[in-house]
Amino acid sequence: MGEKLPRGPAGAQLQTDTLRRPVRTLRVKMVLLGSSGVGKSSLALRFVKDDFRSTSPTVGCAYLTRLVHLSDVTVRFEIWDTAGQEKYHSVTPLYYRGAHAALLVYDISKRETFIRAQVWLKELEKQHIPGSTVIWLVGNKGDLAQDRQISVQEGQSLASDRGLLFTETSALSGDQVSQLLIAVAHRVLECLGEQQGVLSEWQETPNVDLHHKDTFNPFASCCKIGP
């Protein structure tokens, strides 16, 4: 199903491993863009919890975080899952400005979402400086291959024409999801890591209230700051 992403080198992992955590943790802002119903929230949940469940449409934007440990650095993804409904279109740029990575997500079984992804791309190109954002075209719902309306070749062709990276995923089965996140981490570091001041270092803030119960809902419209 689509182009298989190469596995990261030894040491690239999604599990939290405090004993082997590298000294540096770099912050990477990643935004998910696309029509409502293409599976952005489900992808975000796979990234963060490696789980799948049906989700309600995102209201405004949801904020999640995920650590990816590479061989010599940790990437702290700050994931902004934007609402795909038209009524939120005007406020979405507030969330994706300054993003280091952007995933343009469409549903391989619905052509209109593929067309809409190209509209999102035009909007994104108005906001970002060329070379400052790694943009990845993602054909989601690979588990619906029997209902496919956009071929792998068509997705790859659009990505090649517009200078994007491309892969297909399935948030439902988890196919290619963790590989995608690791690949994005490597590409961001490769493209932006050497640019002075682009990626800031994350400094963990100690939690003073040890008895506070965290009741954060990862798909609520509010934001949670912290790992």
Backbone hydrogen bonds, N-H to C=O, Kabsch-Sander energy under -0.5 kcal/mol:
donor,donor_aa,acceptor,acceptor_aa,energy
12,A,9,P,-2.3
13,Q,11,G,-0.7
13,Q,69,H,-2.7
17,D,15,Q,-0.5
20,R,17,D,-0.9
21,R,18,T,-0.5
26,L,74,T,-2.8
27,R,200,S,-2.8
28,V,76,R,-2.4
30,M,28,V,-0.6
30,M,78,E,-2.4
31,V,101,A,-2.2
32,L,80,W,-2.7
33,L,31,V,-0.5
33,L,103,L,-3.0
35,S,105,V,-0.5
36,S,84,G,-0.6
38,V,35,S,-1.4
43,L,39,G,-2.4
44,A,40,K,-2.6
45,L,41,S,-2.3
46,R,42,S,-2.0
47,F,43,L,-2.8
48,V,44,A,-2.1
49,K,45,L,-3.3
50,D,45,L,-0.8
50,D,46,R,-1.2
51,D,45,L,-0.6
60,G,58,T,-0.7
61,C,59,V,-1.6
62,A,81,D,-2.4
63,Y,222,C,-0.6
64,L,79,I,-2.4
66,R,77,F,-1.9
68,V,75,V,-2.6
69,H,13,Q,-2.0
70,L,68,V,-0.7
70,L,73,V,-2.7
74,T,24,R,-2.2
75,V,68,V,-2.9
76,R,26,L,-3.4
76,R,74,T,-0.6
77,F,66,R,-2.9
77,F,75,V,-0.9
78,E,28,V,-3.1
79,I,64,L,-2.8
79,I,77,F,-0.7
80,W,30,M,-3.0
81,D,62,A,-2.8
81,D,79,I,-0.7
82,T,32,L,-1.5
82,T,80,W,-0.8
83,A,60,G,-2.0
88,Y,85,Q,-1.7
89,H,86,E,-1.8
91,V,88,Y,-1.0
92,T,88,Y,-1.1
94,L,91,V,-1.5
95,Y,92,T,-2.0
96,Y,92,T,-1.4
97,R,93,P,-1.3
99,A,96,Y,-1.7
100,H,29,K,-2.0
101,A,29,K,-1.9
102,A,134,V,-2.6
103,L,31,V,-2.8
104,L,102,A,-0.6
104,L,136,W,-2.9
105,V,33,L,-3.2
105,V,103,L,-0.8
106,Y,138,V,-2.4
108,I,106,Y,-0.6
108,I,140,N,-2.3
110,K,107,D,-2.1
113,T,110,K,-1.2
114,F,110,K,-0.9
114,F,111,R,-0.7
115,I,111,R,-2.1
116,R,112,E,-2.1
117,A,113,T,-1.7
118,Q,114,F,-1.0
119,V,115,I,-1.1
120,W,116,R,-2.3
121,L,117,A,-2.0
122,K,118,Q,-1.8
123,E,119,V,-2.1
124,L,120,W,-2.7
125,E,121,L,-2.5
126,K,122,K,-1.0
126,K,123,E,-0.5
127,Q,123,E,-0.7
127,Q,124,L,-1.1
128,H,124,L,-1.9
132,S,129,I,-2.5
134,V,100,H,-2.9
135,I,133,T,-0.7
136,W,102,A,-2.9
137,L,165,L,-3.6
138,V,104,L,-3.1
138,V,136,W,-0.5
139,G,137,L,-0.5
139,G,167,T,-2.2
140,N,106,Y,-3.2
140,N,138,V,-0.9
142,G,169,T,-2.3
144,L,141,K,-2.3
145,A,142,G,-1.0
147,D,144,L,-2.2
148,R,145,A,-1.4
149,Q,108,I,-3.3
150,I,108,I,-1.7
151,S,149,Q,-0.5
155,G,151,S,-2.0
156,Q,152,V,-2.7
157,S,153,Q,-2.4
158,L,154,E,-2.2
159,A,155,G,-2.2
160,S,156,Q,-2.5
161,D,157,S,-2.5
162,R,158,L,-1.9
163,G,159,A,-0.6
163,G,160,S,-0.6
164,L,159,A,-3.3
165,L,135,I,-2.0
167,T,137,L,-1.8
169,T,139,G,-2.2
170,S,175,D,-1.6
174,G,170,S,-2.4
177,V,174,G,-1.7
178,S,174,G,-0.6
180,L,176,Q,-1.4
181,L,177,V,-2.0
182,I,178,S,-2.2
183,A,179,Q,-2.4
184,V,180,L,-2.6
185,A,181,L,-2.1
186,H,182,I,-2.3
187,R,183,A,-2.5
188,V,184,V,-2.7
189,L,185,A,-2.1
190,E,186,H,-2.5
191,C,187,R,-2.6
192,L,188,V,-3.1
193,G,188,V,-0.8
193,G,189,L,-1.0
195,Q,192,L,-1.4
196,Q,194,E,-0.5
198,V,195,Q,-1.7
199,L,195,Q,-0.6
200,S,198,V,-0.6
202,W,25,T,-4.0
204,E,202,W,-0.6
208,V,206,P,-0.7
210,L,208,V,-1.1
212,H,209,D,-1.0
214,D,212,H,-0.6
215,T,213,K,-0.7
220,A,217,N,-2.3
226,G,224,K,-0.5
